[in-house]
């Protein structure tokens, strides 16, 4: 199960990287279009879609690598048992909020598909297509928070969280 979850987080990160390449391609196409006097409709919109996809798809991977911002100054002052309870509370809230975010993102995709929402830009893209990246990213983030919650409950998360913590403090 661990290998499957790690593969999921890594795959989402690779898709985020691919989306960043898409942003680069759209920006370069737009620049070249201005220089060579041609216009490819929708490059701005597609750059925005790719940027949003990159941000959402990278969320779970950055969480699992310990690159999310954490306030350890407060938590570090408590004894092990109290710290464990605070971490469980924080992760429980994170699971709840990320679950709601994933649910409403998936619902947005469904509603956009049902009503055939189209982009108002000149690309006229059905909005459910770029919204899929947000829904996928938030769903994988929810899975990652549930994973962290289970690791914390079993007492396996403390060693992982403390090992990489120092490298992120300044």
Backbone as a ProteinNet text record, in pm:
[ID]
protein_1_A
[PRIMARY]
XXXXXXXXXXXXXXXXXXXXXXXXXXXXXXXXXXXXXXXXXXXXXXXXXXXXXXXXXXXXXXXXXXXXXXXXXXXXXXXXXXXXXXXXXXXXXXXXXXXXXXXXXXXXXXXXXXXXXXXXXXXXXXXXXXXXXXXXXXXXXXXXXXXXXXXXXXXXXXXXXXXXXXXXXX
[TERTIARY]
82.3	0	87	195.9	285.5	342.9	383.6	441.5	337.2	213.9	106.8	80.1	74.6	51.2	167.2	289.8	405.1	406.6	366.7	356.5	251.2	138.2	32.2	83	152.1	204	309.2	396	500	440	339.3	273.5	207	144.2	82.2	188.7	303.4	411.9	465.1	476.6	521.8	419.7	292.1	189.6	196.1	227.4	244.2	363.1	471.2	588.2	554.6	479.2	436.6	348.3	264.3	180.5	266.8	374.7	466	532.3	564.3	618.1	511.3	387	277.6	266.8	285.9	286.3	397.7	516.1	629.6	598.9	541.2	509.2	408.8	307.6	207.1	266	350.6	412.7	507.5	587.8	678.9	602	493.5	410.7	354.5	310.9	256.9	365	483.3	594.7	634.1	648.6	683	574.8	451.3	341.2	350.8	388.6	405.7	523.6	632.2	751.7	731.8	661.5	645.2	508.9	434	307	200.7	184.3	71.2	8	-115.3	-186.3	-248.4	-218	-278.5	-380	-509	-611.2	-605.2	-623.3	-633.4	-504.5	-391.9	-265.3	-266	-323.9	-330.8	-417	-530	-619.6	-553.6	-488.9	-424.6	-305.5	-234.8	-127.2	-185.2	-299.5	-365.7	-414.6	-472.7	-517.7	-400.2	-290.1	-172.3	-111	-111.2	-57.7	-142.2	-273.9	-362.6	-343	-330	-307.5	-178.2	-72.9	56.3	44.8	-23	-37.8	-115.9	-228.1	-312.4	-251.4	-191.5	-135.5	-11.5	56.6	177.5	149.4	27	-3.5	31.2	-12.3	9.1	157.8	228.4	371.6	448.8	417.5	487.9	452.8	329.2	292.2	374.8	381.9	451.9	603.1	658.2	802.3	835.6	734.1	759	784.6	738.9	764.7	649.7	541.8	437.2	483.8	436.1	473.9	405.5	485.8	432.7	481	399.6	437.5	486.4	616	672.6	718.3	728.5	769.7	671	543.1	438.5	432.4	429.3	412.6	535.4	653	776.6	791.6	713	722.2	650.5	571.3	491.7	562.8	523.4	575.2	519.8	577.4	542.1	392.8	330.7	188	100.9	129.2	50.7	75.8	199.5	232	156.6	148.9	75.7	-71.6	-132.2	-273.1	-293.8	-203.5	-215.2	-200.5	-105.4	-86.2	-211	-269	-389.7	-504.6	-517.7	-622.5	-599.9	-476.2	-444.8	-466.5	-423.9	-442.5	-590.2	-665.4	-809.5	-878.2	-841.6	-897.2	-854.5	-728.6	-678.2	-751	-777.3	-851.8	-992.8	-1057.8	-1192.5	-1193.9	-1105	-1103.8	-1062.9	-962	-920.4	-1027.7	-1099.5	-1210.2	-1322.1	-1353.6	-1455.1	-1409.3	-1282.9	-1226.5	-1233.5	-1197.1	-1202.5	-1347.4	-1438.1	-1578.8	-1634.2	-1611.6	-1667.2	-1594.6	-1469.5	-1398.5	-1455.4	-1478.6	-1540.3	-1681.8	-1752.9	-1889.1	-1887.8	-1789.4	-1776.7	-1754	-1668.8	-1644.6	-1774.6	-1845.8	-1971.1	-2072.9	-2089.2	-2186.2	-2144.6	-2017	-1968.8	-1994.1	-1976.7	-2003.4	-2152.7	-2234.9	-2379.6	-2437.9	-2388.6	-2440.8	-2363.3	-2264.4	-2181.4	-2121.4	-2063.6	-1997.9	-1877.8	-1866	-1755.3	-1675.8	-1549.7	-1463.6	-1513.4	-1506.6	-1548.6	-1437.5	-1317.6	-1207.8	-1230.7	-1145	-1165.5	-1126.5	-1086.4	-1055.5	-1180.3	-1285.7	-1413.6	-1395.3	-1309.5	-1285.6	-1396.3	-1448.6	-1540.8	-1467.4	-1523.3	-1451.7	-1426.2	-1503.9	-1481.8	-1345.5	-1291.4	-1161.9	-1048.1	-1029	-922.7	-955	-1084.7	-1121.6	-1088.6	-1071.2	-1032.6	-899.8	-807	-677.4	-693.5	-779.7	-804.7	-870.2	-969.4	-1037.8	-943.3	-860.2	-763.2	-662.9	-609.3	-511	-566.6	-688.8	-746.9	-782.9	-823.5	-854.1	-727.8	-619.4	-492.6	-441.5	-462.7	-424.9	-504.7	-633.3	-716	-660.6	-626.1	-567.8	-437.6	-356	-228.3	-251	-351.6	-379.6	-434	-515.7	-562.1	-441.9	-350.7	-227.8	-147.4	-130.4	-57.9	-130.1	-262	-341.4	-320.3	-323.8	-304.1	-162.3	-63.8	74.7	90.8	27.8	35.4	-33.8	-148.7	-222.5	-140.2	-70.3	11.1	147	177.8	305.7	421.9	395	500.5	537.2	459.6	481.1	584.6	598.8	689.1	831.6	880.9	1018.3	1033.4	933	940.3	933.8	845.2	827.4	949.6	1010.1	1124.8	1251.4	1263.1	1386.6	1413.6	1310.9	1331.4	1300.7	1262.6	1218.5	1329.9	1448.2	1556.7	1600.6	1591.4	1637.4	1547.9	1426	1332.7	1327.9	1390.3	1389.9	1501.5	1471.9	1575.7	1600.7
-119	0	125.7	122	236.9	270.3	167.4	190.8	248.5	203.4	255.5	403	437.9	577.4	666.7	620.9	699.7	717.2	612.8	624.1	728.3	729.7	826.6	969	994.1	1128.1	1168.3	1075	1104.9	1128	1050.1	1067.5	1204.8	1246.6	1379.6	1488.3	1468.4	1566.5	1572.4	1457.8	1455.9	1524.9	1504.3	1574.6	1725.5	1765	1907.2	1964.4	1887.5	1932.4	1944.2	1850.1	1855.1	1978.4	2010.8	2130.5	2256.8	2258.7	2373.5	2386.9	2274.4	2277.5	2333.4	2298.9	2353.7	2504.7	2555.5	2700.6	2764	2705.6	2755.7	2755.4	2647.2	2637	2743.9	2767.6	2867.7	3008.6	3037.5	3170.3	3191.9	3090.8	3103.3	3118.2	3045.4	3057.8	3198.7	3253.4	3389.2	3491.1	3474.4	3565.7	3554.5	3432.3	3412.5	3467.4	3455.9	3509.8	3660.8	3727.7	3872.8	3909.5	3833.8	3863	3832.6	3723.7	3679.2	3717.6	3799.5	3855	3749.1	3655.1	3563.3	3551.9	3508.8	3495.8	3357	3288.3	3158.4	3178.3	3175.7	3203.7	3104.6	3157.8	3072.7	3048	3102	3072.4	3125.5	3242.8	3296.5	3208.4	3165.4	3080.4	2946.4	2887	2757.8	2768.8	2881	2902.5	2908.4	2974.5	2980.4	2844.7	2767.3	2632.8	2546.6	2555.7	2474.6	2518.3	2648.5	2697.8	2647.7	2652.5	2601.6	2451.5	2378.6	2233.9	2203.4	2278.4	2255.8	2278	2383.5	2412.6	2305.9	2265.2	2166.9	2027	1988.2	1852.7	1836.1	1944.2	1935.2	1934.7	1960.5	1974.9	1850.9	1735.1	1613.4	1578.5	1592.9	1560.4	1651.4	1780.4	1871.7	1844	1804	1766.2	1647.4	1544.6	1422.1	1442.4	1538.5	1566.6	1664.6	1711.5	1802.5	1945.5	1983	2117.4	2214.7	2170.4	2264.5	2343.9	2464.3	2548.8	2497.3	2478.7	2430.4	2521.9	2536.5	2618.1	2523.4	2497.3	2403.3	2472.5	2603.9	2677	2652.7	2649.4	2626.4	2479.4	2390.4	2247.8	2189.7	2239.5	2186.5	2207.4	2294.6	2322.5	2219.5	2133.9	2038.7	1905.1	1831.7	1696.5	1604.6	1485.8	1394.3	1363.6	1334.9	1298.5	1415.9	1534.5	1653.2	1688.4	1675.8	1704.5	1609.1	1482.2	1383.1	1422.3	1465.9	1506.6	1630.1	1726	1847.6	1812.1	1726.3	1682.4	1607.8	1522.7	1450.6	1548.4	1648.9	1748.4	1824.5	1870.8	1947	1862.3	1737.9	1650	1615.4	1604	1578.3	1695.9	1817	1936.1	1939.2	1905.1	1903.8	1799.1	1681.8	1578	1628.8	1690	1742.3	1849.1	1947.4	2057.7	2011.2	1924.4	1875.9	1785.3	1711.9	1630.5	1716.6	1824.8	1917.7	1983.7	2023	2084.4	1987.1	1862.2	1761.4	1737.9	1725.7	1702.1	1814.1	1938.5	2050	2072.5	2034.7	2041.3	1938.9	1818	1715	1755	1813.2	1858.8	1970	2059.6	2166.7	2109.9	2008	1944	1883.7	1815.7	1751.5	1855.5	1962.6	2066.8	2135.4	2163.7	2226.8	2136.6	2007.7	1913.3	1905.8	1899.5	1889.3	2011.8	2131.5	2254.6	2298.1	2218	2248.1	2388.9	2421.7	2551.8	2561.8	2676.9	2701.5	2821.6	2822.2	2934.8	3058.9	3172.9	3297.5	3357.3	3299.8	3346.3	3295.9	3337.6	3300	3155.1	3079.9	2937.9	2849.8	2896.2	2824.5	2678.6	2658.6	2526	2489.7	2367.9	2324.5	2328.2	2398.3	2422.9	2297.8	2194.7	2074.2	2012.3	2036.1	1976.3	2034.5	2167.3	2217.6	2200.3	2194.9	2176	2036.6	1942	1806	1804.6	1888.8	1893.5	1938.7	2038.1	2083.1	1971.8	1907.3	1799.9	1683.4	1649.4	1540.9	1578.2	1699.5	1744.3	1749.3	1800.5	1808.2	1670.2	1579.5	1442.9	1371.8	1388.9	1326.4	1391.2	1521.8	1587.4	1529.4	1506.2	1443.9	1306.6	1227.4	1095	1109.2	1207.6	1229.3	1268.7	1351.5	1389.3	1270.6	1187.7	1065.6	975.8	964.7	887.8	942.1	1073.4	1135.4	1111.8	1119.1	1097.9	956.1	857.9	718	697.8	755.4	743.8	805.4	921.7	986.7	902.4	846.2	763.2	641.5	581.4	463.1	497.9	626.7	668.2	657.7	646.1	632.5	764.6	866.1	994.2	1080.2	1067.7	1153.9	1146.9	1026.6	1012.2	1075.6	1058.5	1116.9	1268.9	1321.7	1467.3	1534.5	1472.7	1534.9	1524.5	1420.2	1399.9	1508.8	1557.1	1657.3	1797.5	1814.7	1944.3	2047.8	2008	2104	2165.6	2088.5	2140.9	2252.5	2263.1	2365.9	2487.5	2483	2597.1	2692.8	2820.6	2919.9	3002.8
0	0	0	76.6	83.9	-53.8	-128.6	-261	-356.2	-345.3	-430.2	-400	-271.9	-234.1	-278.2	-255.3	-298.9	-450	-523.7	-669.1	-707.4	-637.4	-664.7	-644.6	-532.8	-504.7	-607.6	-643.3	-742.3	-881.1	-917.3	-1047.6	-1055.9	-948.1	-946.1	-960	-896.8	-908.4	-1051.4	-1116.7	-1256.7	-1346.9	-1319.9	-1397.3	-1373.6	-1249.8	-1219.4	-1296.4	-1302	-1377.7	-1526.4	-1576.8	-1717	-1742.5	-1645.7	-1658.2	-1660	-1582.4	-1585.2	-1721.9	-1783.6	-1920.3	-2014.6	-1990	-2069.3	-2055.2	-1933.2	-1911.6	-1994.7	-1986.3	-2063.6	-2213.4	-2262.1	-2404.9	-2446.8	-2363.9	-2399.3	-2396.1	-2298.1	-2290	-2408	-2439.4	-2553.7	-2684.4	-2698.6	-2819.1	-2830.9	-2719.3	-2719.3	-2755.7	-2700.7	-2731.2	-2878.4	-2925.6	-3066.4	-3158.4	-3117.8	-3196.6	-3212.3	-3104.4	-3113.2	-3202.7	-3189.1	-3269.7	-3417.3	-3446.7	-3585.4	-3644.7	-3572.5	-3619.6	-3651.6	-3560.1	-3569.9	-3432.1	-3429	-3301.1	-3292.7	-3186.1	-3160.3	-3047.7	-3078.4	-2976.9	-2860.9	-2740.4	-2622.4	-2547.6	-2595.9	-2527	-2384.3	-2363.1	-2226.1	-2137.1	-2189.1	-2110	-2079	-2179	-2156.2	-2061	-2064.3	-1967.3	-1825.9	-1812.1	-1681.3	-1635.1	-1725	-1690.1	-1644.7	-1718.8	-1685.5	-1552.1	-1525.2	-1397.9	-1281.1	-1295.9	-1190.8	-1173.1	-1282.4	-1275.1	-1200.7	-1232.6	-1165.9	-1015.1	-977.3	-834.5	-759.9	-814.4	-746	-746.6	-857.7	-865.6	-779.1	-745.2	-664	-513.5	-473.3	-329.9	-247.4	-290.2	-210.8	-202.3	-311.5	-312.7	-218.2	-221.2	-131.1	14.9	40.1	177.2	224.3	141.6	181.2	190.3	118.9	126.1	238	310.2	422.3	379.7	261.3	211.4	234	298.2	335.3	456.1	469.3	582.3	708.1	812.1	940	1050.5	1151.8	1266.4	1375.5	1376.1	1472.7	1600.8	1599	1717.7	1831.5	1800.2	1899.8	1939.9	1842.8	1870.3	1940.1	1907.7	1964.8	2114.5	2171.4	2315.3	2401.9	2341.3	2417.8	2432.3	2536.9	2557.5	2449.4	2440	2331.9	2324.9	2437.6	2438.2	2394.4	2445.8	2408.4	2262	2218.5	2078.4	1985.9	2027.7	1948.5	1936.1	2045.9	2043.2	1956.1	1965.4	1883.5	1735.4	1704.9	1565.5	1514.9	1598.3	1558.2	1532.8	1619.7	1600	1469.5	1447	1325.7	1200.1	1204.2	1088.9	1067.6	1176.5	1163.5	1094.5	1132	1066.8	920.1	894.4	756.4	672.1	729.6	657.9	626.3	723.6	703.2	593.5	604.5	507.8	368	360.3	227.9	167.7	251.8	203.2	146.5	216	165.3	35.4	32.7	-87.5	-205.1	-182	-288.2	-333	-237.5	-270.4	-357.9	-315.2	-390.4	-522.8	-531.2	-659.7	-756.9	-707.9	-792.4	-833.1	-740.6	-770.6	-875.8	-866.9	-965.7	-1105.5	-1115.6	-1244.5	-1297	-1210.6	-1251	-1298.5	-1222.5	-1258.4	-1388.1	-1404.4	-1527.8	-1648	-1627.9	-1736.1	-1767	-1663.1	-1681.5	-1752.5	-1715.7	-1774.2	-1898.3	-1936	-2052.6	-2044.6	-1926.9	-1908.9	-2001.3	-2066.4	-2158	-2109.4	-2141.8	-2108.9	-2182.2	-2115.7	-2180	-2264.7	-2255.4	-2340.3	-2482.6	-2573.6	-2713.2	-2743.3	-2643.4	-2665.1	-2658.6	-2590.4	-2578.7	-2534.9	-2434.7	-2380.2	-2281.2	-2287.2	-2181.5	-2047	-1949.8	-1823.8	-1741.6	-1761.1	-1681.5	-1712	-1830.4	-1865.9	-1780.8	-1776.3	-1688	-1539	-1506.2	-1365.7	-1315.2	-1405.9	-1365.7	-1290.5	-1330.3	-1262.5	-1117.4	-1094.9	-958.1	-877	-933.9	-862.6	-833.6	-929.7	-908.9	-801.6	-809.2	-710.1	-568.8	-554	-419.2	-365.9	-454.6	-410.7	-365.3	-437.8	-397.5	-269	-252.3	-126.6	-10.1	-30.3	73.2	110.5	11.3	36.6	114.7	79.1	149.1	294.7	321.4	460.6	539.9	478.6	546.6	575.9	481.4	499.8	618	623.2	735.3	867.4	865.7	986.5	1040.1	949.6	989.5	1041.9	974.9	1022.6	1161.1	1183.3	1314.2	1420.4	1387.5	1481.5	1522.8	1427.6	1454.6	1515	1525.6	1583.1	1487.2	1358.4	1258.6	1193.7	1216.4	1149.9	1220.9	1351	1426.5	1375.1	1350.2	1302.2	1164.7	1078.9	945.1	951.6	1034.2	1041.4	1101.3	1202.8	1268.7	1184.6	1103.2	1029.1	927.5	858	755.2	801.1	925.7	974.5	975.5	1019	1034.3	903.2	795.9	666.9	614.2	667.9	618.8	708.5	823.8	914.4	875.8	892.2	861.8	984.3
[MASK]
++++++++++++++++++++++++++++++++++++++++++++++++++++++++++++++++++++++++++++++++++++++++++++++++++++++++++++++++++++++++++++++++++++++++++++++++++++++++++++++++++++++++++

